[in-house]
Amino acid sequence: MIFMSQSGLLDAARPGDHGDWDKWYLEHLAIMSSVKGVDSAQRFKCIGGEQSPSLAMYTLASASVFDDPYYLSVRGMGEWLALIDRRWYRRNLFDGLVAAPQVRDDQRLLVADRAQPGADIAGIGCDWLAAVALDKSTPFRGIAVIDAQIAGRLDPAAGSFGLYRPVTRRFTPQPAPHPTRNAG
């Protein structure tokens, strides 16, 4: 399952807030990837289209992750909640792929919301995901990982889709450290 959290800061946020928010988000993704059942986490920023300025994409083992006490203690926007622009704040759990795709620095994530799963977007084949929980702000979302050069030739406004560039690495769960044995 794929969980996507979309957001953006209010225009009234101080200019320095964006850098601080980026730092907070980096730490937040590392913490989220430590939740049992969260198998990956990566953040993106919109570079074209009428989409939320920020998108975080997670691979979840199942919807039961949302009930985990540890998840409940670390989820959310924390101190940033008051500065989140509610026009962009959406949380959706999607079914249709087992894992969120990794998006490298030289790639872009194409995102298209539709009432029905569709054909290609701008000639690019998408994986279609069905919203199954949380906000369900779109019934279906098409996603595709594409080369940055190809993305540069696309017009998101004409195709009603968004383009996102990765701003973090893809976080995955880290194995627990092995205890050291006493020599003795």
C-alpha positions in Angstrom: 0.0 0.0 0.0 1.1 3.5 -0.6 0.4 6.4 1.8 0.8 9.9 0.4 0.8 13.0 2.6 0.5 16.3 0.7 1.0 19.7 2.3 2.4 23.2 1.9 3.2 26.1 4.2 0.9 29.2 4.3 2.1 32.2 2.3 2.3 34.1 5.6 5.1 31.8 6.8 8.4 33.5 7.3 10.9 33.0 4.4 13.3 31.1 6.7 10.5 28.7 7.7 10.8 26.7 4.5 14.5 25.8 5.2 13.6 24.9 8.8 10.6 22.9 7.6 12.8 21.0 5.1 15.2 20.1 8.0 12.3 19.0 10.2 10.8 16.9 7.4 14.2 15.1 6.8 14.2 14.0 10.5 10.5 13.2 10.3 11.0 10.8 7.4 13.8 9.0 9.3 11.6 8.6 12.3 8.7 7.4 10.2 10.8 4.8 8.5 11.5 3.4 12.0 7.8 2.6 12.5 7.1 -1.2 12.1 5.3 -1.6 8.8 6.7 1.5 7.1 9.0 0.1 4.5 10.0 3.3 2.7 9.6 7.1 2.9 10.6 9.8 0.5 9.7 13.5 0.1 9.1 15.5 -3.1 8.5 19.1 -4.1 6.2 20.2 -6.9 7.9 21.7 -9.9 4.9 22.0 -12.2 1.1 21.7 -12.2 -1.7 22.6 -9.8 -0.6 20.2 -7.0 0.4 20.5 -3.4 3.9 22.1 -2.9 5.1 19.1 -0.9 4.4 15.4 -1.2 5.7 12.6 1.0 5.2 9.0 -0.2 5.5 5.9 2.0 5.2 2.2 1.5 3.0 0.6 4.2 2.6 -3.1 4.9 -1.1 -2.5 5.7 -3.5 0.1 7.0 -3.0 -1.3 10.5 0.2 0.8 10.7 -2.2 3.8 11.4 -3.3 2.0 14.6 0.2 1.3 15.9 0.9 3.3 19.2 4.4 4.2 18.1 3.1 5.5 14.8 0.4 7.6 16.6 3.1 9.1 18.8 5.3 10.3 15.8 2.8 11.0 13.0 1.6 14.4 12.0 3.1 17.9 11.3 4.1 18.6 14.9 5.1 22.2 15.5 4.4 23.0 11.8 0.7 22.3 12.0 -0.3 25.9 12.5 1.6 26.9 9.4 0.2 24.3 7.1 -2.0 25.7 4.3 -5.2 23.6 4.5 -5.8 24.0 0.7 -3.0 21.5 0.2 -3.3 19.2 3.2 -4.4 15.8 2.1 -3.6 12.3 3.4 -4.6 9.3 1.3 -3.9 5.6 1.5 -3.8 3.9 -1.9 -4.0 0.3 -3.0 -2.7 -0.9 -6.4 1.1 -1.3 -5.8 2.9 -3.3 -3.2 5.6 -0.6 -2.8 6.1 3.0 -3.6 8.6 3.5 -6.4 12.0 4.9 -5.7 12.6 8.2 -7.5 16.3 9.1 -8.1 17.6 12.7 -8.4 17.6 12.4 -12.2 14.0 11.4 -12.2 10.6 13.0 -11.5 7.3 11.7 -10.2 4.3 12.3 -12.3 1.0 12.5 -10.3 -2.5 12.6 -11.8 -5.7 12.5 -9.9 -8.8 11.2 -11.8 -12.4 10.1 -11.1 -11.6 6.8 -13.0 -8.3 5.1 -13.7 -7.3 6.3 -17.1 -5.0 5.7 -20.0 -1.6 7.2 -20.4 -1.0 10.7 -19.1 0.9 12.8 -21.7 1.8 9.6 -23.5 3.3 8.1 -20.3 2.0 4.9 -18.8 0.9 5.2 -15.2 0.3 2.8 -12.4 -3.2 3.5 -11.2 -3.9 3.5 -7.4 -7.3 3.4 -5.8 -7.9 5.5 -2.6 -9.0 3.2 0.1 -8.6 5.1 3.4 -8.1 8.5 5.1 -9.2 11.6 3.1 -9.9 9.9 -0.2 -9.4 13.3 -1.8 -9.3 11.6 -5.2 -10.8 8.3 -6.2 -7.8 7.3 -8.3 -4.2 8.5 -8.6 -1.9 7.7 -11.5 1.8 7.8 -10.8 4.8 7.3 -13.0 8.6 7.7 -12.5 10.1 9.4 -15.5 13.4 10.8 -16.6 13.9 14.5 -15.6 14.7 15.4 -19.2 11.4 14.0 -20.4 9.6 15.8 -17.6 11.1 19.0 -18.7 9.3 18.7 -22.1 5.9 18.1 -20.5 3.2 20.7 -19.9 1.4 19.8 -16.6 -1.2 22.5 -17.1 -2.3 21.0 -20.4 -2.4 17.4 -19.0 -3.9 18.1 -15.6 -1.1 16.4 -13.7 1.7 17.4 -11.4 5.4 16.9 -11.5 7.5 16.4 -8.4 11.3 16.3 -7.9 12.7 14.3 -5.0 14.2 16.4 -2.2 15.2 13.5 0.1 16.7 10.1 -0.4 14.4 7.1 0.0 14.4 6.1 3.6 14.0 2.4 4.5 14.0 0.7 7.8 17.4 0.3 9.3 18.4 -3.0 11.0 18.7 -2.9 14.7 22.3 -2.8 15.9 23.7 -6.0 17.1 24.5 -6.0 20.8 28.2 -6.0 21.6 29.5 -9.0 23.5 31.6 -8.5 26.6 35.0 -10.0 26.1 35.5 -11.9 29.1 
